[in-house]
Amino acid sequence: TWDLAAAEWGTPPPVRHDRRLYAAGPSGLLTVVHEVPAAVETLLLIGHNPGLEDLVLALAGDGLDDTLEQVRTKFPTSAIAVMSWRGTAWRDLAPGTALLTSVTVPRGAKK
């Protein structure tokens, strides 16, 4: 998945592959996120469902427009959830503390 996404950048951002992400549940995913250095300001987490969908729903205390309803209804393969959080250290990210700002499915809507 990352190789396909990285090909879209002229110079891809730094990457760290972590085997714990594969098929992890929300608590396992959050454990990995908590280990991200505080110097990292933006994080792209690539994982699988249902863990990733469950993590998004757990972290989102609120959402803009109908974003939460979109994720609750369907979070398909290749979906991207963008979240905002006001914390300063990833280890402090906790359920209900993020804002779900957008949900996108780059391959288009499934008919």
DOLUMPA-809718 format. One record per atom (N, C-alpha, C, O): residue in one letter; atom name; y, z, x. Coordinates in nm, 3 decimals. Layout:
REM DOLUMPA-809718
NODE_A_CA_Y_Z_X
...
This chain:
REM DOLUMPA-809718
NODE_T_N_-0.120_0.000_0.084
NODE_T_CA_0.000_0.000_0.000
NODE_T_C_0.125_0.000_0.087
NODE_T_O_0.219_-0.077_0.064
NODE_W_N_0.125_0.087_0.188
NODE_W_CA_0.243_0.095_0.274
NODE_W_C_0.267_-0.038_0.346
NODE_W_O_0.382_-0.080_0.359
NODE_D_N_0.163_-0.104_0.394
NODE_D_CA_0.181_-0.229_0.466
NODE_D_C_0.252_-0.333_0.379
NODE_D_O_0.337_-0.407_0.429
NODE_L_N_0.220_-0.339_0.252
NODE_L_CA_0.287_-0.432_0.161
NODE_L_C_0.433_-0.395_0.141
NODE_L_O_0.520_-0.482_0.142
NODE_A_N_0.461_-0.267_0.123
NODE_A_CA_0.598_-0.222_0.103
NODE_A_C_0.681_-0.241_0.230
NODE_A_O_0.795_-0.287_0.224
NODE_A_N_0.624_-0.205_0.344
NODE_A_CA_0.697_-0.212_0.471
NODE_A_C_0.734_-0.355_0.507
NODE_A_O_0.835_-0.378_0.574
NODE_A_N_0.656_-0.452_0.462
NODE_A_CA_0.684_-0.592_0.492
NODE_A_C_0.815_-0.638_0.429
NODE_A_O_0.870_-0.741_0.469
NODE_E_N_0.865_-0.564_0.330
NODE_E_CA_0.990_-0.600_0.262
NODE_E_C_1.113_-0.555_0.339
NODE_E_O_1.224_-0.599_0.307
NODE_W_N_1.097_-0.469_0.439
NODE_W_CA_1.209_-0.422_0.522
NODE_W_C_1.216_-0.504_0.649
NODE_W_O_1.113_-0.545_0.702
NODE_G_N_1.336_-0.529_0.697
NODE_G_CA_1.351_-0.591_0.828
NODE_G_C_1.297_-0.498_0.935
NODE_G_O_1.217_-0.537_1.019
NODE_T_N_1.342_-0.375_0.929
NODE_T_CA_1.294_-0.269_1.018
NODE_T_C_1.249_-0.155_0.929
NODE_T_O_1.332_-0.081_0.876
NODE_P_N_1.119_-0.137_0.913
NODE_P_CA_1.070_-0.031_0.824
NODE_P_C_1.107_0.107_0.878
NODE_P_O_1.120_0.126_0.999
NODE_P_N_1.125_0.203_0.788
NODE_P_CA_1.154_0.340_0.830
NODE_P_C_1.031_0.401_0.898
NODE_P_O_0.921_0.347_0.886
NODE_P_N_1.049_0.512_0.968
NODE_P_CA_0.934_0.579_1.030
NODE_P_C_0.829_0.616_0.924
NODE_P_O_0.864_0.645_0.810
NODE_V_N_0.704_0.615_0.964
NODE_V_CA_0.596_0.645_0.870
NODE_V_C_0.502_0.748_0.930
NODE_V_O_0.480_0.752_1.052
NODE_R_N_0.447_0.830_0.844
NODE_R_CA_0.343_0.924_0.884
NODE_R_C_0.230_0.912_0.783
NODE_R_O_0.249_0.941_0.665
NODE_H_N_0.114_0.870_0.829
NODE_H_CA_-0.003_0.859_0.742
NODE_H_C_-0.073_0.994_0.741
NODE_H_O_-0.096_1.054_0.846
NODE_D_N_-0.107_1.041_0.623
NODE_D_CA_-0.174_1.171_0.611
NODE_D_C_-0.292_1.154_0.514
NODE_D_O_-0.272_1.127_0.396
NODE_R_N_-0.412_1.169_0.566
NODE_R_CA_-0.533_1.150_0.484
NODE_R_C_-0.541_1.246_0.366
NODE_R_O_-0.611_1.218_0.268
NODE_R_N_-0.470_1.356_0.374
NODE_R_CA_-0.474_1.454_0.263
NODE_R_C_-0.411_1.398_0.136
NODE_R_O_-0.435_1.452_0.027
NODE_L_N_-0.332_1.293_0.146
NODE_L_CA_-0.266_1.236_0.028
NODE_L_C_-0.363_1.158_-0.061
NODE_L_O_-0.343_1.149_-0.182
NODE_Y_N_-0.467_1.103_-0.001
NODE_Y_CA_-0.559_1.020_-0.077
NODE_Y_C_-0.633_1.105_-0.181
NODE_Y_O_-0.703_1.199_-0.146
NODE_A_N_-0.616_1.070_-0.306
NODE_A_CA_-0.683_1.137_-0.419
NODE_A_C_-0.647_1.285_-0.432
NODE_A_O_-0.721_1.361_-0.494
NODE_A_N_-0.535_1.326_-0.374
NODE_A_CA_-0.493_1.467_-0.383
NODE_A_C_-0.435_1.497_-0.520
NODE_A_O_-0.379_1.410_-0.586
NODE_G_N_-0.450_1.621_-0.561
NODE_G_CA_-0.387_1.670_-0.682
NODE_G_C_-0.244_1.711_-0.651
NODE_G_O_-0.200_1.704_-0.536
NODE_P_N_-0.170_1.753_-0.754
NODE_P_CA_-0.029_1.787_-0.733
NODE_P_C_-0.007_1.899_-0.632
NODE_P_O_0.089_1.894_-0.555
NODE_S_N_-0.092_2.000_-0.630
NODE_S_CA_-0.071_2.109_-0.535
NODE_S_C_-0.097_2.062_-0.391
NODE_S_O_-0.026_2.104_-0.299
NODE_G_N_-0.195_1.977_-0.371
NODE_G_CA_-0.221_1.921_-0.238
NODE_G_C_-0.108_1.832_-0.191
NODE_G_O_-0.070_1.836_-0.074
NODE_L_N_-0.055_1.751_-0.282
NODE_L_CA_0.059_1.666_-0.248
NODE_L_C_0.181_1.750_-0.211
NODE_L_O_0.251_1.720_-0.114
NODE_L_N_0.205_1.854_-0.290
NODE_L_CA_0.321_1.940_-0.262
NODE_L_C_0.305_2.013_-0.130
NODE_L_O_0.403_2.036_-0.060
NODE_T_N_0.184_2.050_-0.094
NODE_T_CA_0.159_2.113_0.036
NODE_T_C_0.202_2.020_0.149
NODE_T_O_0.266_2.065_0.244
NODE_V_N_0.169_1.892_0.139
NODE_V_CA_0.208_1.795_0.241
NODE_V_C_0.361_1.781_0.243
NODE_V_O_0.420_1.777_0.351
NODE_V_N_0.423_1.773_0.128
NODE_V_CA_0.569_1.761_0.121
NODE_V_C_0.635_1.884_0.184
NODE_V_O_0.736_1.870_0.255
NODE_H_N_0.581_2.001_0.161
NODE_H_CA_0.638_2.123_0.218
NODE_H_C_0.639_2.122_0.370
NODE_H_O_0.717_2.195_0.432
NODE_E_N_0.554_2.041_0.432
NODE_E_CA_0.545_2.033_0.578
NODE_E_C_0.644_1.932_0.638
NODE_E_O_0.654_1.922_0.761
NODE_V_N_0.715_1.858_0.556
NODE_V_CA_0.810_1.758_0.606
NODE_V_C_0.928_1.831_0.671
NODE_V_O_0.982_1.925_0.613
NODE_P_N_0.967_1.790_0.791
NODE_P_CA_1.079_1.856_0.858
NODE_P_C_1.208_1.847_0.776
NODE_P_O_1.234_1.747_0.709
NODE_A_N_1.288_1.952_0.781
NODE_A_CA_1.414_1.957_0.705
NODE_A_C_1.509_1.845_0.746
NODE_A_O_1.594_1.806_0.666
NODE_A_N_1.498_1.794_0.868
NODE_A_CA_1.585_1.686_0.914
NODE_A_C_1.563_1.556_0.835
NODE_A_O_1.651_1.469_0.834
NODE_V_N_1.448_1.542_0.768
NODE_V_CA_1.419_1.424_0.687
NODE_V_C_1.495_1.438_0.555
NODE_V_O_1.470_1.531_0.478
NODE_E_N_1.589_1.346_0.531
NODE_E_CA_1.672_1.356_0.411
NODE_E_C_1.615_1.280_0.292
NODE_E_O_1.639_1.316_0.177
NODE_T_N_1.539_1.174_0.319
NODE_T_CA_1.480_1.093_0.213
NODE_T_C_1.332_1.077_0.243
NODE_T_O_1.294_1.046_0.356
NODE_L_N_1.250_1.099_0.141
NODE_L_CA_1.105_1.093_0.159
NODE_L_C_1.045_0.996_0.059
NODE_L_O_1.077_1.000_-0.060
NODE_L_N_0.958_0.909_0.107
NODE_L_CA_0.881_0.819_0.022
NODE_L_C_0.737_0.866_0.031
NODE_L_O_0.675_0.861_0.138
NODE_L_N_0.684_0.911_-0.080
NODE_L_CA_0.547_0.962_-0.086
NODE_L_C_0.463_0.860_-0.162
NODE_L_O_0.491_0.830_-0.278
NODE_I_N_0.361_0.807_-0.096
NODE_I_CA_0.272_0.710_-0.160
NODE_I_C_0.138_0.778_-0.182
NODE_I_O_0.078_0.830_-0.088
NODE_G_N_0.093_0.779_-0.305
NODE_G_CA_-0.032_0.845_-0.337
NODE_G_C_-0.100_0.776_-0.455
NODE_G_O_-0.070_0.661_-0.488
NODE_H_N_-0.190_0.849_-0.516
NODE_H_CA_-0.271_0.794_-0.625
NODE_H_C_-0.264_0.885_-0.747
NODE_H_O_-0.231_1.003_-0.738
NODE_N_N_-0.295_0.826_-0.860
NODE_N_CA_-0.301_0.904_-0.984
NODE_N_C_-0.440_0.959_-1.005
NODE_N_O_-0.538_0.903_-0.955
NODE_P_N_-0.450_1.068_-1.078
NODE_P_CA_-0.344_1.130_-1.157
NODE_P_C_-0.255_1.226_-1.078
NODE_P_O_-0.157_1.277_-1.132
NODE_G_N_-0.286_1.252_-0.952
NODE_G_CA_-0.211_1.350_-0.874
NODE_G_C_-0.064_1.322_-0.862
NODE_G_O_0.018_1.412_-0.879
NODE_L_N_-0.027_1.196_-0.833
NODE_L_CA_0.114_1.164_-0.814
NODE_L_C_0.192_1.178_-0.945
NODE_L_O_0.302_1.233_-0.946
NODE_E_N_0.135_1.128_-1.052
NODE_E_CA_0.199_1.141_-1.183
NODE_E_C_0.217_1.289_-1.219
NODE_E_O_0.323_1.330_-1.265
NODE_D_N_0.114_1.368_-1.197
NODE_D_CA_0.122_1.511_-1.227
NODE_D_C_0.227_1.581_-1.141
NODE_D_O_0.296_1.671_-1.188
NODE_L_N_0.239_1.540_-1.014
NODE_L_CA_0.341_1.598_-0.927
NODE_L_C_0.481_1.565_-0.977
NODE_L_O_0.567_1.652_-0.982
NODE_V_N_0.504_1.441_-1.013
NODE_V_CA_0.635_1.400_-1.066
NODE_V_C_0.670_1.484_-1.188
NODE_V_O_0.781_1.537_-1.198
NODE_L_N_0.576_1.497_-1.281
NODE_L_CA_0.602_1.575_-1.402
NODE_L_C_0.623_1.723_-1.372
NODE_L_O_0.703_1.789_-1.438
NODE_A_N_0.553_1.775_-1.272
NODE_A_CA_0.569_1.916_-1.237
NODE_A_C_0.704_1.941_-1.171
NODE_A_O_0.769_2.042_-1.200
NODE_L_N_0.747_1.852_-1.083
NODE_L_CA_0.872_1.873_-1.010
NODE_L_C_0.995_1.850_-1.096
NODE_L_O_1.099_1.914_-1.075
NODE_A_N_0.984_1.759_-1.192
NODE_A_CA_1.101_1.722_-1.272
NODE_A_C_1.135_1.831_-1.374
NODE_A_O_1.065_1.850_-1.473
NODE_G_N_1.243_1.901_-1.347
NODE_G_CA_1.294_1.997_-1.445
NODE_G_C_1.367_1.924_-1.556
NODE_G_O_1.381_1.976_-1.666
NODE_D_N_1.413_1.803_-1.525
NODE_D_CA_1.485_1.720_-1.622
NODE_D_C_1.479_1.576_-1.575
NODE_D_O_1.439_1.547_-1.462
NODE_G_N_1.520_1.486_-1.662
NODE_G_CA_1.521_1.345_-1.627
NODE_G_C_1.639_1.275_-1.691
NODE_G_O_1.685_1.316_-1.798
NODE_L_N_1.687_1.171_-1.627
NODE_L_CA_1.794_1.090_-1.686
NODE_L_C_1.735_0.996_-1.790
NODE_L_O_1.622_0.948_-1.776
NODE_D_N_1.813_0.972_-1.893
NODE_D_CA_1.773_0.882_-2.000
NODE_D_C_1.631_0.917_-2.049
NODE_D_O_1.605_1.033_-2.082
NODE_D_N_1.541_0.820_-2.053
NODE_D_CA_1.406_0.844_-2.104
NODE_D_C_1.302_0.847_-1.992
NODE_D_O_1.184_0.820_-2.017
NODE_T_N_1.343_0.879_-1.869
NODE_T_CA_1.252_0.871_-1.755
NODE_T_C_1.131_0.963_-1.769
NODE_T_O_1.019_0.922_-1.738
NODE_L_N_1.151_1.085_-1.815
NODE_L_CA_1.037_1.176_-1.832
NODE_L_C_0.938_1.122_-1.934
NODE_L_O_0.817_1.129_-1.914
NODE_E_N_0.990_1.070_-2.043
NODE_E_CA_0.903_1.013_-2.146
NODE_E_C_0.826_0.893_-2.093
NODE_E_O_0.709_0.874_-2.126
NODE_Q_N_0.891_0.811_-2.010
NODE_Q_CA_0.823_0.696_-1.949
NODE_Q_C_0.703_0.742_-1.868
NODE_Q_O_0.594_0.685_-1.880
NODE_V_N_0.722_0.845_-1.785
NODE_V_CA_0.612_0.893_-1.700
NODE_V_C_0.503_0.956_-1.785
NODE_V_O_0.384_0.937_-1.758
NODE_R_N_0.542_1.031_-1.887
NODE_R_CA_0.441_1.094_-1.974
NODE_R_C_0.359_0.989_-2.048
NODE_R_O_0.240_1.008_-2.072
NODE_T_N_0.423_0.878_-2.084
NODE_T_CA_0.355_0.773_-2.160
NODE_T_C_0.264_0.690_-2.071
NODE_T_O_0.148_0.665_-2.106
NODE_K_N_0.315_0.647_-1.955
NODE_K_CA_0.236_0.562_-1.866
NODE_K_C_0.304_0.558_-1.729
NODE_K_O_0.422_0.525_-1.718
NODE_F_N_0.228_0.592_-1.627
NODE_F_CA_0.274_0.583_-1.488
NODE_F_C_0.173_0.494_-1.417
NODE_F_O_0.082_0.542_-1.350
NODE_P_N_0.190_0.361_-1.433
NODE_P_CA_0.088_0.267_-1.387
NODE_P_C_0.085_0.249_-1.235
NODE_P_O_0.172_0.297_-1.163
NODE_T_N_-0.017_0.179_-1.190
NODE_T_CA_-0.029_0.142_-1.050
NODE_T_C_0.099_0.073_-1.006
NODE_T_O_0.152_-0.012_-1.079
NODE_S_N_0.150_0.108_-0.892
NODE_S_CA_0.271_0.059_-0.827
NODE_S_C_0.400_0.118_-0.884
NODE_S_O_0.509_0.079_-0.842
NODE_A_N_0.390_0.211_-0.978
NODE_A_CA_0.511_0.273_-1.032
NODE_A_C_0.583_0.353_-0.924
NODE_A_O_0.521_0.412_-0.835
NODE_I_N_0.715_0.353_-0.934
NODE_I_CA_0.799_0.428_-0.841
NODE_I_C_0.885_0.524_-0.921
NODE_I_O_0.958_0.483_-1.012
NODE_A_N_0.876_0.651_-0.888
NODE_A_CA_0.961_0.753_-0.950
NODE_A_C_1.062_0.796_-0.844
NODE_A_O_1.024_0.832_-0.733
NODE_V_N_1.189_0.794_-0.879
NODE_V_CA_1.295_0.837_-0.789
NODE_V_C_1.345_0.972_-0.839
NODE_V_O_1.384_0.987_-0.954
NODE_M_N_1.344_1.069_-0.747
NODE_M_CA_1.384_1.204_-0.784
NODE_M_C_1.495_1.251_-0.692
NODE_M_O_1.503_1.212_-0.575
NODE_S_N_1.581_1.335_-0.746
NODE_S_CA_1.689_1.395_-0.670
NODE_S_C_1.668_1.546_-0.670
NODE_S_O_1.618_1.604_-0.767
NODE_W_N_1.706_1.607_-0.560
NODE_W_CA_1.686_1.751_-0.545
NODE_W_C_1.795_1.805_-0.456
NODE_W_O_1.832_1.740_-0.358
NODE_R_N_1.848_1.921_-0.486
NODE_R_CA_1.961_1.975_-0.412
NODE_R_C_1.922_2.070_-0.300
NODE_R_O_2.009_2.131_-0.237
NODE_G_N_1.795_2.085_-0.273
NODE_G_CA_1.750_2.176_-0.168
NODE_G_C_1.781_2.124_-0.029
NODE_G_O_1.821_2.009_-0.012
NODE_T_N_1.761_2.210_0.069
NODE_T_CA_1.788_2.171_0.208
NODE_T_C_1.662_2.169_0.294
NODE_T_O_1.660_2.105_0.399
NODE_A_N_1.558_2.238_0.252
NODE_A_CA_1.432_2.240_0.326
NODE_A_C_1.320_2.202_0.232
NODE_A_O_1.306_2.260_0.124
NODE_W_N_1.239_2.105_0.272
NODE_W_CA_1.131_2.056_0.186
NODE_W_C_1.036_2.168_0.145
NODE_W_O_0.977_2.163_0.037
NODE_R_N_1.020_2.268_0.229
NODE_R_CA_0.930_2.379_0.197
NODE_R_C_0.976_2.456_0.072
NODE_R_O_0.898_2.531_0.013
NODE_D_N_1.102_2.437_0.034
NODE_D_CA_1.157_2.508_-0.082
NODE_D_C_1.145_2.428_-0.212
NODE_D_O_1.177_2.480_-0.319
NODE_L_N_1.100_2.305_-0.203
NODE_L_CA_1.084_2.224_-0.325
NODE_L_C_0.979_2.289_-0.413
NODE_L_O_0.868_2.319_-0.368
NODE_A_N_1.014_2.311_-0.539
NODE_A_CA_0.925_2.382_-0.631
NODE_A_C_0.924_2.312_-0.767
NODE_A_O_1.015_2.236_-0.799
NODE_P_N_0.821_2.339_-0.846
NODE_P_CA_0.815_2.281_-0.980
NODE_P_C_0.942_2.311_-1.060
NODE_P_O_0.996_2.421_-1.056
NODE_G_N_0.987_2.209_-1.131
NODE_G_CA_1.103_2.223_-1.218
NODE_G_C_1.238_2.216_-1.148
NODE_G_O_1.340_2.237_-1.213
NODE_T_N_1.242_2.187_-1.018
NODE_T_CA_1.369_2.190_-0.945
NODE_T_C_1.429_2.053_-0.916
NODE_T_O_1.538_2.045_-0.860
NODE_A_N_1.362_1.946_-0.953
NODE_A_CA_1.411_1.811_-0.923
NODE_A_C_1.457_1.742_-1.051
NODE_A_O_1.421_1.782_-1.162
NODE_L_N_1.535_1.638_-1.034
NODE_L_CA_1.582_1.554_-1.143
NODE_L_C_1.518_1.417_-1.127
NODE_L_O_1.534_1.353_-1.022
NODE_L_N_1.448_1.371_-1.228
NODE_L_CA_1.389_1.237_-1.227
NODE_L_C_1.499_1.139_-1.266
NODE_L_O_1.543_1.137_-1.381
NODE_T_N_1.543_1.058_-1.169
NODE_T_CA_1.657_0.970_-1.194
NODE_T_C_1.620_0.830_-1.239
NODE_T_O_1.697_0.765_-1.310
NODE_S_N_1.502_0.782_-1.197
NODE_S_CA_1.459_0.649_-1.243
NODE_S_C_1.310_0.630_-1.225
NODE_S_O_1.245_0.696_-1.143
NODE_V_N_1.257_0.538_-1.304
NODE_V_CA_1.117_0.499_-1.295
NODE_V_C_1.114_0.346_-1.300
NODE_V_O_1.174_0.285_-1.389
NODE_T_N_1.045_0.287_-1.204
NODE_T_CA_1.038_0.142_-1.193
NODE_T_C_0.895_0.099_-1.168
NODE_T_O_0.819_0.169_-1.101
NODE_V_N_0.858_-0.015_-1.223
NODE_V_CA_0.729_-0.075_-1.193
NODE_V_C_0.760_-0.213_-1.136
NODE_V_O_0.785_-0.307_-1.211
NODE_P_N_0.760_-0.225_-1.000
NODE_P_CA_0.803_-0.348_-0.935
NODE_P_C_0.727_-0.474_-0.977
NODE_P_O_0.784_-0.583_-0.974
NODE_R_N_0.602_-0.460_-1.014
NODE_R_CA_0.526_-0.580_-1.050
NODE_R_C_0.556_-0.626_-1.190
NODE_R_O_0.500_-0.726_-1.236
NODE_G_N_0.644_-0.555_-1.261
NODE_G_CA_0.680_-0.592_-1.396
NODE_G_C_0.603_-0.514_-1.499
NODE_G_O_0.503_-0.450_-1.467
NODE_A_N_0.649_-0.521_-1.620
NODE_A_CA_0.585_-0.447_-1.729
NODE_A_C_0.453_-0.514_-1.765
NODE_A_O_0.442_-0.636_-1.769
NODE_K_N_0.353_-0.431_-1.790
NODE_K_CA_0.224_-0.483_-1.831
NODE_K_C_0.230_-0.512_-1.981
NODE_K_O_0.277_-0.429_-2.060
NODE_K_N_0.183_-0.628_-2.019
NODE_K_CA_0.192_-0.668_-2.161
NODE_K_C_0.064_-0.635_-2.233
NODE_K_O_0.052_-0.661_-2.353
